[in-house]
Amino acid sequence: MASSMVQYVVVRGDLLHSLKWPTGAIIAQACHACTAVLHLYRDDENVVQYTSDLDNMHKVVLEAKNEGDLRTLSDKLSEGSIHHKLWIEQPEDYATCLAAKPYPKEEIQKYFKKFKLFK
């Protein structure tokens, strides 16, 4: 049942390519955002379904070019009533990653079509 749900995660590519963050630090940003959104919506039917079969969770990790693209995506998701968490790294106070609450793929995929897989 959980296999029909997908969680999209979008990470800033410039953190790796331009700003030269260590890979582990970037992975931590994605982990923070995923953990936060699952906690925020822990009682939501989609989250309950998604986490009911932990061995079959499906995530898609995509790349935003920069903070502006990530914030624009967050605005579009908010406009579409798509629950998500924009992770703001402290003390720097800038957005590093976004994780959407799990949704059926057909409901959410259109918001993420312009992004490529994170490399």
C-alpha beads as a LAMMPS data file, in Angstrom:
LAMMPS data file: protein, C-alpha beads

119 atoms
118 bonds

1 atom types
1 bond types

-500.0 500.0 xlo xhi
-500.0 500.0 ylo yhi
-500.0 500.0 zlo zhi

Masses

1 110.0

Atoms # bond

1 1 1 0.000 0.000 0.000
2 1 1 2.785 2.454 0.888
3 1 1 4.364 1.845 -2.530
4 1 1 1.834 4.180 -4.217
5 1 1 3.070 7.057 -2.045
6 1 1 6.149 9.098 -2.887
7 1 1 8.088 11.717 -0.969
8 1 1 9.915 14.356 -2.981
9 1 1 13.055 15.919 -1.529
10 1 1 14.748 18.866 -3.235
11 1 1 18.278 19.864 -2.252
12 1 1 20.227 22.917 -3.385
13 1 1 22.889 21.841 -5.889
14 1 1 24.946 24.976 -5.367
15 1 1 25.740 23.824 -1.831
16 1 1 27.823 21.038 -3.347
17 1 1 29.037 22.560 -6.602
18 1 1 29.657 26.249 -5.835
19 1 1 29.775 26.537 -2.059
20 1 1 31.747 23.268 -1.666
21 1 1 29.807 21.891 1.295
22 1 1 30.882 18.407 2.376
23 1 1 28.611 15.667 1.042
24 1 1 27.709 14.554 4.571
25 1 1 26.512 18.046 5.480
26 1 1 24.253 18.095 2.422
27 1 1 22.840 14.674 3.224
28 1 1 22.142 15.929 6.748
29 1 1 20.037 18.782 5.321
30 1 1 17.851 16.292 3.462
31 1 1 17.564 14.144 6.588
32 1 1 16.518 17.166 8.660
33 1 1 13.814 18.179 6.179
34 1 1 12.451 14.617 5.811
35 1 1 12.365 14.024 9.546
36 1 1 10.717 17.397 10.178
37 1 1 7.936 16.984 7.595
38 1 1 7.139 13.450 8.752
39 1 1 6.954 14.686 12.341
40 1 1 4.860 17.757 11.506
41 1 1 2.288 15.640 9.669
42 1 1 2.686 12.420 11.685
43 1 1 -1.081 11.991 12.121
44 1 1 -1.870 12.672 8.450
45 1 1 -3.382 9.709 6.587
46 1 1 -0.705 9.865 3.850
47 1 1 2.139 9.818 6.370
48 1 1 0.594 6.965 8.332
49 1 1 0.215 4.963 5.122
50 1 1 3.733 5.860 3.901
51 1 1 5.384 4.839 7.161
52 1 1 3.303 1.689 7.623
53 1 1 5.722 -0.255 5.398
54 1 1 9.166 1.151 6.203
55 1 1 11.005 -1.240 3.895
56 1 1 9.123 0.053 0.867
57 1 1 9.168 3.837 1.262
58 1 1 9.804 5.688 -2.017
59 1 1 11.714 8.986 -2.102
60 1 1 12.843 11.009 -5.094
61 1 1 15.783 13.336 -4.421
62 1 1 15.995 16.242 -6.838
63 1 1 18.255 19.261 -7.288
64 1 1 17.379 22.952 -7.166
65 1 1 19.998 25.249 -8.674
66 1 1 20.028 27.679 -5.752
67 1 1 18.120 29.080 -2.798
68 1 1 15.882 31.196 -5.031
69 1 1 14.658 28.141 -6.942
70 1 1 14.021 26.310 -3.677
71 1 1 12.004 29.204 -2.244
72 1 1 10.028 29.571 -5.480
73 1 1 9.149 25.872 -5.298
74 1 1 8.063 26.299 -1.676
75 1 1 5.763 29.162 -2.716
76 1 1 4.217 27.077 -5.524
77 1 1 3.661 24.142 -3.185
78 1 1 1.994 26.441 -0.657
79 1 1 -0.238 27.890 -3.378
80 1 1 -1.234 24.334 -4.324
81 1 1 -1.895 23.373 -0.687
82 1 1 0.912 20.807 -0.804
83 1 1 2.281 20.265 2.690
84 1 1 6.053 20.459 2.913
85 1 1 8.931 21.626 5.081
86 1 1 11.431 24.163 3.818
87 1 1 14.529 23.498 5.916
88 1 1 16.230 26.708 7.045
89 1 1 19.778 26.087 8.255
90 1 1 20.793 27.978 11.380
91 1 1 22.621 30.144 12.259
92 1 1 23.115 30.958 8.555
93 1 1 19.335 31.463 8.114
94 1 1 19.100 30.205 4.557
95 1 1 17.040 27.514 2.898
96 1 1 19.000 24.368 2.063
97 1 1 16.401 21.683 1.354
98 1 1 12.702 21.047 0.968
99 1 1 10.819 17.849 1.714
100 1 1 7.218 17.317 0.710
101 1 1 4.854 15.259 2.786
102 1 1 4.262 11.906 1.085
103 1 1 1.470 12.006 -1.502
104 1 1 0.235 9.707 -4.235
105 1 1 2.616 10.308 -7.139
106 1 1 -0.136 11.407 -9.525
107 1 1 -1.166 14.212 -7.143
108 1 1 2.272 15.739 -6.634
109 1 1 4.573 14.892 -9.536
110 1 1 3.620 17.967 -11.597
111 1 1 5.238 20.316 -9.060
112 1 1 8.634 18.652 -9.460
113 1 1 8.903 18.038 -13.225
114 1 1 11.377 20.862 -13.849
115 1 1 13.942 19.429 -11.426
116 1 1 16.533 16.785 -12.276
117 1 1 17.830 14.056 -9.999
118 1 1 20.406 15.304 -7.489
119 1 1 23.980 14.453 -8.555

Bonds

1 1 1 2
2 1 2 3
3 1 3 4
4 1 4 5
5 1 5 6
6 1 6 7
7 1 7 8
8 1 8 9
9 1 9 10
10 1 10 11
11 1 11 12
12 1 12 13
13 1 13 14
14 1 14 15
15 1 15 16
16 1 16 17
17 1 17 18
18 1 18 19
19 1 19 20
20 1 20 21
21 1 21 22
22 1 22 23
23 1 23 24
24 1 24 25
25 1 25 26
26 1 26 27
27 1 27 28
28 1 28 29
29 1 29 30
30 1 30 31
31 1 31 32
32 1 32 33
33 1 33 34
34 1 34 35
35 1 35 36
36 1 36 37
37 1 37 38
38 1 38 39
39 1 39 40
40 1 40 41
41 1 41 42
42 1 42 43
43 1 43 44
44 1 44 45
45 1 45 46
46 1 46 47
47 1 47 48
48 1 48 49
49 1 49 50
50 1 50 51
51 1 51 52
52 1 52 53
53 1 53 54
54 1 54 55
55 1 55 56
56 1 56 57
57 1 57 58
58 1 58 59
59 1 59 60
60 1 60 61
61 1 61 62
62 1 62 63
63 1 63 64
64 1 64 65
65 1 65 66
66 1 66 67
67 1 67 68
68 1 68 69
69 1 69 70
70 1 70 71
71 1 71 72
72 1 72 73
73 1 73 74
74 1 74 75
75 1 75 76
76 1 76 77
77 1 77 78
78 1 78 79
79 1 79 80
80 1 80 81
81 1 81 82
82 1 82 83
83 1 83 84
84 1 84 85
85 1 85 86
86 1 86 87
87 1 87 88
88 1 88 89
89 1 89 90
90 1 90 91
91 1 91 92
92 1 92 93
93 1 93 94
94 1 94 95
95 1 95 96
96 1 96 97
97 1 97 98
98 1 98 99
99 1 99 100
100 1 100 101
101 1 101 102
102 1 102 103
103 1 103 104
104 1 104 105
105 1 105 106
106 1 106 107
107 1 107 108
108 1 108 109
109 1 109 110
110 1 110 111
111 1 111 112
112 1 112 113
113 1 113 114
114 1 114 115
115 1 115 116
116 1 116 117
117 1 117 118
118 1 118 119
